[in-house]
Amino acid sequence: MRSLKRSAVLFFVVAAATAASAAMTRDSLRTDDTLALRPTKSTSTAIMYSLIFPGMGQVYTENYWKVPLFAGTAAISAVMFFRNNAEFATASDAYDKALADGSSGATVNLLLRRREVFRDNRDLSAVVFLITYALAAVDAYVGAELYSFDTGEKLSMNLGPTRSQQMALGLTMTW
């Protein structure tokens, strides 16, 4: 019976503390005595779209100016990967044929270096593609998280002349 009373008291203390904390949180979120409701975006949906195709997550989070950066870099690196892979296969066949025919050492060495250049470029294109893919997903996540971030008149940044200086960078924050 005694532990039941303790549990009940502990429950009411925790409930009261939670209610007080929620009231304080609600008050700190209020602007001009009204709770501002802003739309949000799902982070998992943004990541999923971005993993389907780099740039789709940016379309979902309405960061349209980033779409050509991610989609273009992914497309160019994919094209370069396939082009370098085809050249690598051609150079590899030429190298293997030169070895089989017993060509001179200088010719074999030249064909080997040519093959390795195409292999390195192919691998670099694959790395650029994967990094672009990952950065697009991370950027889509951040864009979805910050979608409802208020950047109204209370937080602003300006670049231009001031009364005392010709060129200045100013940051204004108002509570």
N, C-alpha and C positions, 0 to 999 in steps of 0.2 A: 504494500500500500504506500509505503514511504517513497519507494522508487517511482511509483506512478505519479505522485505529487511532484517529485523533482522533474520528471520527464515533462509533465504538463507545464510547469513553471518555465523550464528551459525552452519548450516549444513556443510559449507566449513571448518570451524575451527575444528569441530569434525572429519570430514573426514581426514583432514591433520594430526591431532593428532593421529588418528588410523593408518594411513599409516606410520607415524614416529615410532610409537610404534611397529608396525609389522616389520619394517626394523631393529629396535634395537633387537627385539626378534630373528629374523633370524640371525643377526650377532652373537648373543651370543650362538647360537646353532651350529655355524660352527666350524669345527675342520680342521685345515690345509687348510683353504679357500675352503672347500667343505662341503656341507650339507650332513651329514651321514644319509642315509636312512636305518633304521633297521626294521625288521618285527615286527608286534605287534600281540597280542592275545586279543580276546574279553573277557572282564570280565564277561559279562552276560552268555556267552557260557561256560566259565570255571565253574561258579557257577551252571549252569543248569546240566552240566555233573557230577559235584560233588554231587549234590542232587539226581541224578539218582542212583549212587552208589559211596560210599566214595572211592576215589582214581582215579576215571575217570577224575576229574578235574586236578589232578596232571599229568596224562598221557597227557592231552591236553596242559598243560603248560610245558611239557617235564621235569618235576621233578620226574623222574622215581624212584629214591631211596626212595621217600616218599610213594609210592603206597603200599608196604607191611605194613608200619606202620598204615595207615588209614584203608586199607581193612582188614588187620589182626585183628586190634583192634575191628572193627565193627563186623567182623564175630565171633570172640571169645565171645564178649559180647552178641551177638544175640543167640549163642548156649547156653551160660550160662543162659540167660533169659528163654529160653524154657525149659531147664533142671530144673531150680529152680522152674518154674511155675508148671511143672508136679509133682515135689516133694512136692510143696506146696499143690496141689490138693489132693495128696495121704495123706499127714499129716493132712490136714483139714478133710478129710473123717474119718481118724482114730480118730481124736479128737471128731468129732461129734458122732461117734459110741460109744466112751468111755463115753461121757456125757449121751447118751441115755441108755446105759447098766448100768449106776450107778457105774462106776469103782471108785476106791479109789482116794482121792484128790491128792496124789503124782503122780499117773499115769496120771490123767487129766492135772495136772500142767506140767509134763514132755512133754506130747503130745502138749500142748499149746505152750510151749517154742520152741519145734521142728518146729511147724508150723510157728511161728513168725520168726525164723531164715531163713527158706526158703523164706518167704515173703520179709524180708529185703534184702536178697541176690538177689532176683528177681528184686526188685525195684532198687537196686544199679546197676545191670546189665543194666537196662533200662536207667538209668541216664548216665552211661558210654557210651552206644550206642548213645544217643542223643548228648552228648558233642563231641564225635568223629565225628558225622555227621556234627555238626556245625563247628568244627575246620577244617574239610576237606573243607567245603565250603569257610570259611574265608581264608584258605591257598591257595585255588585255585584262589580266587579273588586277593590276594596279588601277587601270582605267575604270573597271567596275567598282572597285573599292572606293575610289575617290569621285564617283559619278555624282553623288549627292552632296559633295563638299561645297559649302557655301563660299563663293568668292564674290560676294556682293560688294557694296560700297564701303563696308567696314574694314575690308582688307584689300588694299590696292598697292600697285607699284607703278611708278612712272619714271620716265627718262626724259630729261629735257632741262632747259634753263630754269634757274631759280633766281631769287632776288640778289643773292650774294655770289653766285657762280654761273659761268656760262653753260657748263654741262654738269649735270648732277644726276645721281640715281637716288630716288626717294622711295621709302617704304612706309606706308601708313597703315596703322592698325588701330581700330577704335573698338572699345568695349561698350 
